[in-house]
Amino acid sequence: MPSIVHEFEWPDRVVVGTVGRPGDRTFYLQIRASSRLVSIVLEKEQAAVLAEKIDEILDGLMASGDDSLSIPADTPVELVDNDPLDEPVDGEFRTGTMALGWDPVTAQITLQAFSMVDEDADPQSLESEPEAVLLLKMPVGTSRAFAHRTREIVGAGRPLCPFCAQPMDPSGHTCVLPGLM
């Protein structure tokens, strides 16, 4: 069992944001409830997959025809959040594995994010257990807004080269076209 558990059931704010310039950004998942603030570090790819899977869950629930869930197809205007991350941005832990689900009792998306573990540790030792975990439940509107913002944040990085599809730095880009070597 992790020694540190950050649990949020009805957060005031759930966002992904970054610190740094494109090409050298650190991604954070930040949750705030009242005066309590937790930020965890995650990879850009983890953020992208998280947004994609949340939308898949919500779209699947909408397709089920259960009107009692009131799942928005788009981000509710009142939940649009374009503000920067709250200060201070101190990563509690670096995210390893995550689990995403649906809680039918509270009609919320659930997220579990576990801290990275030492890959070299003996599986029977305590070092093979995550030190910290984030347990989060998000209402459906908040979840839709979270997924939308996360896609925008992920897409705001360096532009891709139209020839090799690699990120282009502002200082220049050397493109090696396939088949020309």
Phi and psi in degrees as GROMACS dihedral restraints (atoms count N, CA, C in turn):
[ dihedral_restraints ]
;  ai    aj    ak    al  type     phi  dphi    fc
    3     4     5     6     1   -58.7    20    10
    4     5     6     7     1   145.5    20    10
    6     7     8     9     1   -81.2    20    10
    7     8     9    10     1   -22.9    20    10
    9    10    11    12     1  -120.4    20    10
   10    11    12    13     1   122.8    20    10
   12    13    14    15     1  -123.4    20    10
   13    14    15    16     1   122.1    20    10
   15    16    17    18     1  -105.7    20    10
   16    17    18    19     1   111.2    20    10
   18    19    20    21     1  -119.1    20    10
   19    20    21    22     1   131.0    20    10
   21    22    23    24     1  -133.6    20    10
   22    23    24    25     1   124.9    20    10
   24    25    26    27     1  -105.1    20    10
   25    26    27    28     1   -35.8    20    10
   27    28    29    30     1  -136.9    20    10
   28    29    30    31     1    72.4    20    10
   30    31    32    33     1   -67.7    20    10
   31    32    33    34     1   152.6    20    10
   33    34    35    36     1   -79.0    20    10
   34    35    36    37     1   -30.9    20    10
   36    37    38    39     1  -149.9    20    10
   37    38    39    40     1   135.2    20    10
   39    40    41    42     1  -137.9    20    10
   40    41    42    43     1   115.8    20    10
   42    43    44    45     1  -143.8    20    10
   43    44    45    46     1   156.9    20    10
   45    46    47    48     1  -106.1    20    10
   46    47    48    49     1   136.5    20    10
   48    49    50    51     1  -146.3    20    10
   49    50    51    52     1   174.9    20    10
   51    52    53    54     1  -131.4    20    10
   52    53    54    55     1   158.2    20    10
   54    55    56    57     1  -126.9    20    10
   55    56    57    58     1   130.5    20    10
   57    58    59    60     1   112.6    20    10
   58    59    60    61     1   175.3    20    10
   60    61    62    63     1   -91.8    20    10
   61    62    63    64     1   153.4    20    10
   63    64    65    66     1   -50.6    20    10
   64    65    66    67     1   133.1    20    10
   66    67    68    69     1    97.2    20    10
   67    68    69    70     1   -17.8    20    10
   69    70    71    72     1  -143.8    20    10
   70    71    72    73     1    39.8    20    10
   72    73    74    75     1   -92.1    20    10
   73    74    75    76     1   148.5    20    10
   75    76    77    78     1  -110.1    20    10
   76    77    78    79     1   128.7    20    10
   78    79    80    81     1   -93.9    20    10
   79    80    81    82     1   137.4    20    10
   81    82    83    84     1  -127.8    20    10
   82    83    84    85     1   140.8    20    10
   84    85    86    87     1  -101.1    20    10
   85    86    87    88     1   120.8    20    10
   87    88    89    90     1  -121.8    20    10
   88    89    90    91     1   134.1    20    10
   90    91    92    93     1  -126.9    20    10
   91    92    93    94     1   135.1    20    10
   93    94    95    96     1  -130.5    20    10
   94    95    96    97     1   135.4    20    10
   96    97    98    99     1  -137.1    20    10
   97    98    99   100     1   112.0    20    10
   99   100   101   102     1    58.6    20    10
  100   101   102   103     1  -124.0    20    10
  102   103   104   105     1   -93.3    20    10
  103   104   105   106     1     0.8    20    10
  105   106   107   108     1   -87.1    20    10
  106   107   108   109     1   128.6    20    10
  108   109   110   111     1  -132.9    20    10
  109   110   111   112     1   128.6    20    10
  111   112   113   114     1  -130.9    20    10
  112   113   114   115     1   131.7    20    10
  114   115   116   117     1  -123.3    20    10
  115   116   117   118     1   134.8    20    10
  117   118   119   120     1  -125.7    20    10
  118   119   120   121     1   148.2    20    10
  120   121   122   123     1   -86.6    20    10
  121   122   123   124     1   137.1    20    10
  123   124   125   126     1  -142.0    20    10
  124   125   126   127     1   164.0    20    10
  126   127   128   129     1   -81.0    20    10
  127   128   129   130     1   154.0    20    10
  129   130   131   132     1   -55.2    20    10
  130   131   132   133     1   -42.4    20    10
  132   133   134   135     1   -66.0    20    10
  133   134   135   136     1   -36.6    20    10
  135   136   137   138     1   -63.8    20    10
  136   137   138   139     1   -41.9    20    10
  138   139   140   141     1   -62.2    20    10
  139   140   141   142     1   -44.6    20    10
  141   142   143   144     1   -62.7    20    10
  142   143   144   145     1   -45.3    20    10
  144   145   146   147     1   -67.0    20    10
  145   146   147   148     1   -38.0    20    10
  147   148   149   150     1   -59.7    20    10
  148   149   150   151     1   -47.1    20    10
  150   151   152   153     1   -62.0    20    10
  151   152   153   154     1   -44.4    20    10
  153   154   155   156     1   -61.4    20    10
  154   155   156   157     1   -46.2    20    10
  156   157   158   159     1   -70.6    20    10
  157   158   159   160     1   -35.1    20    10
  159   160   161   162     1   -62.5    20    10
  160   161   162   163     1   -46.2    20    10
  162   163   164   165     1   -61.5    20    10
  163   164   165   166     1   -39.3    20    10
  165   166   167   168     1   -60.8    20    10
  166   167   168   169     1   -44.7    20    10
  168   169   170   171     1   -62.5    20    10
  169   170   171   172     1   -48.2    20    10
  171   172   173   174     1   -64.2    20    10
  172   173   174   175     1   -41.8    20    10
  174   175   176   177     1   -64.4    20    10
  175   176   177   178     1   -39.4    20    10
  177   178   179   180     1   -64.3    20    10
  178   179   180   181     1   -39.9    20    10
  180   181   182   183     1   -67.3    20    10
  181   182   183   184     1   -38.3    20    10
  183   184   185   186     1   -63.2    20    10
  184   185   186   187     1   -40.3    20    10
  186   187   188   189     1   -69.0    20    10
  187   188   189   190     1   -19.9    20    10
  189   190   191   192     1   -69.0    20    10
  190   191   192   193     1   -18.0    20    10
  192   193   194   195     1    85.0    20    10
  193   194   195   196     1     8.3    20    10
  195   196   197   198     1   -83.4    20    10
  196   197   198   199     1    95.3    20    10
  198   199   200   201     1   -69.2    20    10
  199   200   201   202     1   -15.6    20    10
  201   202   203   204     1   -69.1    20    10
  202   203   204   205     1   -16.5    20    10
  204   205   206   207     1   -80.4    20    10
  205   206   207   208     1   -21.2    20    10
  207   208   209   210     1    50.0    20    10
  208   209   210   211     1    51.7    20    10
  210   211   212   213     1   -84.6    20    10
  211   212   213   214     1   122.9    20    10
  213   214   215   216     1   -74.4    20    10
  214   215   216   217     1   142.1    20    10
  216   217   218   219     1   -75.9    20    10
  217   218   219   220     1   -30.0    20    10
  219   220   221   222     1  -126.5    20    10
  220   221   222   223     1   174.6    20    10
  222   223   224   225     1   -68.0    20    10
  223   224   225   226     1   123.2    20    10
  225   226   227   228     1   -61.4    20    10
  226   227   228   229     1   133.7    20    10
  228   229   230   231     1   -53.9    20    10
  229   230   231   232     1   -40.6    20    10
  231   232   233   234     1   -70.2    20    10
  232   233   234   235     1   -10.8    20    10
  234   235   236   237     1  -105.9    20    10
  235   236   237   238     1     1.8    20    10
  237   238   239   240     1   -63.0    20    10
  238   239   240   241     1   129.0    20    10
  240   241   242   243     1  -132.9    20    10
  241   242   243   244     1   103.6    20    10
  243   244   245   246     1  -109.0    20    10
  244   245   246   247     1    12.8    20    10
  246   247   248   249     1   -75.7    20    10
  247   248   249   250     1   155.0    20    10
  249   250   251   252     1   -68.5    20    10
  250   251   252   253     1   170.5    20    10
  252   253   254   255     1   -59.9    20    10
  253   254   255   256     1   147.9    20    10
  255   256   257   258     1   -71.1    20    10
  256   257   258   259     1   145.8    20    10
  258   259   260   261     1   -93.8    20    10
  259   260   261   262     1   146.9    20    10
  261   262   263   264     1   -81.8    20    10
  262   263   264   265     1   150.5    20    10
  264   265   266   267     1  -100.4    20    10
  265   266   267   268     1    88.4    20    10
  267   268   269   270     1  -115.6    20    10
  268   269   270   271     1   113.3    20    10
  270   271   272   273     1   -66.7    20    10
  271   272   273   274     1   119.2    20    10
  273   274   275   276     1   -68.0    20    10
  274   275   276   277     1   -37.5    20    10
  276   277   278   279     1  -163.3    20    10
  277   278   279   280     1   164.2    20    10
  279   280   281   282     1   -92.7    20    10
  280   281   282   283     1   128.6    20    10
  282   283   284   285     1   -72.7    20    10
  283   284   285   286     1   132.8    20    10
  285   286   287   288     1  -100.0    20    10
  286   287   288   289     1   -97.0    20    10
  288   289   290   291     1   -92.1    20    10
  289   290   291   292     1   155.6    20    10
  291   292   293   294     1  -134.6    20    10
  292   293   294   295     1   153.6    20    10
  294   295   296   297     1  -132.6    20    10
  295   296   297   298     1   135.4    20    10
  297   298   299   300     1  -123.7    20    10
  298   299   300   301     1   141.7    20    10
  300   301   302   303     1  -159.0    20    10
  301   302   303   304     1  -168.6    20    10
  303   304   305   306     1  -130.4    20    10
  304   305   306   307     1   130.3    20    10
  306   307   308   309     1  -103.7    20    10
  307   308   309   310     1   103.3    20    10
  309   310   311   312     1   -69.3    20    10
  310   311   312   313     1   -21.2    20    10
  312   313   314   315     1   -70.1    20    10
  313   314   315   316     1   -45.5    20    10
  315   316   317   318     1   -99.9    20    10
  316   317   318   319     1    -4.4    20    10
  318   319   320   321     1    55.5    20    10
  319   320   321   322     1    52.6    20    10
  321   322   323   324     1  -133.4    20    10
  322   323   324   325     1   150.5    20    10
  324   325   326   327     1   -74.5    20    10
  325   326   327   328     1   137.5    20    10
  327   328   329   330     1  -113.3    20    10
  328   329   330   331     1   141.4    20    10
  330   331   332   333     1  -134.0    20    10
  331   332   333   334     1   131.8    20    10
  333   334   335   336     1  -119.6    20    10
  334   335   336   337     1   124.8    20    10
  336   337   338   339     1  -122.3    20    10
  337   338   339   340     1   122.6    20    10
  339   340   341   342     1  -105.1    20    10
  340   341   342   343     1   142.6    20    10
  342   343   344   345     1   -66.2    20    10
  343   344   345   346     1   154.6    20    10
  345   346   347   348     1   -63.0    20    10
  346   347   348   349     1   147.6    20    10
  348   349   350   351     1  -114.8    20    10
  349   350   351   352     1   158.6    20    10
  351   352   353   354     1   -69.4    20    10
  352   353   354   355     1   113.1    20    10
  354   355   356   357     1   -65.9    20    10
  355   356   357   358     1   -22.7    20    10
  357   358   359   360     1   -87.5    20    10
  358   359   360   361     1    -3.6    20    10
  360   361   362   363     1   -71.8    20    10
  361   362   363   364     1   150.3    20    10
  363   364   365   366     1   -65.2    20    10
  364   365   366   367     1   127.5    20    10
  366   367   368   369     1   -56.1    20    10
  367   368   369   370     1   -22.5    20    10
  369   370   371   372     1   -86.8    20    10
  370   371   372   373     1    -9.5    20    10
  372   373   374   375     1   -88.5    20    10
  373   374   375   376     1   164.2    20    10
  375   376   377   378     1   -67.7    20    10
  376   377   378   379     1   -23.0    20    10
  378   379   380   381     1   -69.0    20    10
  379   380   381   382     1   -14.2    20    10
  381   382   383   384     1   -85.3    20    10
  382   383   384   385     1    -3.6    20    10
  384   385   386   387     1   -95.0    20    10
  385   386   387   388     1   143.8    20    10
  387   388   389   390     1   -64.8    20    10
  388   389   390   391     1   142.7    20    10
  390   391   392   393     1   -77.3    20    10
  391   392   393   394     1   -31.1    20    10
  393   394   395   396     1  -140.5    20    10
  394   395   396   397     1   156.6    20    10
  396   397   398   399     1  -144.4    20    10
  397   398   399   400     1   144.9    20    10
  399   400   401   402     1  -107.4    20    10
  400   401   402   403     1   126.6    20    10
  402   403   404   405     1  -115.8    20    10
  403   404   405   406     1   117.1    20    10
  405   406   407   408     1  -131.9    20    10
  406   407   408   409     1   136.3    20    10
  408   409   410   411     1  -121.9    20    10
  409   410   411   412     1   129.9    20    10
  411   412   413   414     1  -123.5    20    10
  412   413   414   415     1   133.4    20    10
  414   415   416   417     1   -61.4    20    10
  415   416   417   418     1   160.8    20    10
  417   418   419   420     1   -62.4    20    10
  418   419   420   421     1   -39.8    20    10
  420   421   422   423     1   -65.0    20    10
  421   422   423   424     1   -44.0    20    10
  423   424   425   426     1   -61.5    20    10
  424   425   426   427     1   -39.9    20    10
  426   427   428   429     1   -64.1    20    10
  427   428   429   430     1   -42.7    20    10
  429   430   431   432     1   -64.7    20    10
  430   431   432   433     1   -43.6    20    10
  432   433   434   435     1   -64.7    20    10
  433   434   435   436     1   -39.7    20    10
  435   436   437   438     1   -60.2    20    10
  436   437   438   439     1   -47.4    20    10
  438   439   440   441     1   -62.7    20    10
  439   440   441   442     1   -42.2    20    10
  441   442   443   444     1   -62.9    20    10
  442   443   444   445     1   -50.4    20    10
  444   445   446   447     1   -61.7    20    10
  445   446   447   448     1   -41.1    20    10
  447   448   449   450     1   -61.8    20    10
  448   449   450   451     1   -42.8    20    10
  450   451   452   453     1   -60.4    20    10
  451   452   453   454     1   -40.2    20    10
  453   454   455   456     1   -65.9    20    10
  454   455   456   457     1   -42.6    20    10
  456   457   458   459     1   -63.8    20    10
  457   458   459   460     1   -45.6    20    10
  459   460   461   462     1   -62.3    20    10
  460   461   462   463     1   -40.9    20    10
  462   463   464   465     1   -75.4    20    10
  463   464   465   466     1    -8.5    20    10
  465   466   467   468     1   -87.3    20    10
  466   467   468   469     1    14.4    20    10
  468   469   470   471     1   -79.7    20    10
  469   470   471   472     1  -158.9    20    10
  471   472   473   474     1   -65.5    20    10
  472   473   474   475     1   143.7    20    10
  474   475   476   477     1   -67.1    20    10
  475   476   477   478     1   151.3    20    10
  477   478   479   480     1   -91.2    20    10
  478   479   480   481     1   142.7    20    10
  480   481   482   483     1   -65.8    20    10
  481   482   483   484     1   131.9    20    10
  483   484   485   486     1   -70.1    20    10
  484   485   486   487     1   -13.2    20    10
  486   487   488   489     1   -98.3    20    10
  487   488   489   490     1   -46.3    20    10
  489   490   491   492     1  -111.1    20    10
  490   491   492   493     1    -5.3    20    10
  492   493   494   495     1    64.3    20    10
  493   494   495   496     1    19.1    20    10
  495   496   497   498     1   -95.2    20    10
  496   497   498   499     1   151.5    20    10
  498   499   500   501     1   -61.9    20    10
  499   500   501   502     1   140.4    20    10
  501   502   503   504     1  -102.8    20    10
  502   503   504   505     1   129.2    20    10
  504   505   506   507     1   -82.7    20    10
  505   506   507   508     1   150.0    20    10
  507   508   509   510     1   -61.1    20    10
  508   509   510   511     1   -26.6    20    10
  510   511   512   513     1   -79.2    20    10
  511   512   513   514     1    -7.6    20    10
  513   514   515   516     1   136.7    20    10
  514   515   516   517     1   168.3    20    10
  516   517   518   519     1  -150.6    20    10
  517   518   519   520     1   127.7    20    10
  519   520   521   522     1  -102.5    20    10
  520   521   522   523     1   113.9    20    10
  522   523   524   525     1  -104.6    20    10
  523   524   525   526     1   125.9    20    10
  525   526   527   528     1  -106.7    20    10
  526   527   528   529     1   106.7    20    10
  528   529   530   531     1   -69.1    20    10
  529   530   531   532     1   136.8    20    10
  531   532   533   534     1   -58.8    20    10
  532   533   534   535     1   135.6    20    10
  534   535   536   537     1    86.1    20    10
  535   536   537   538     1    -0.5    20    10
  537   538   539   540     1  -102.9    20    10
  538   539   540   541     1     6.0    20    10
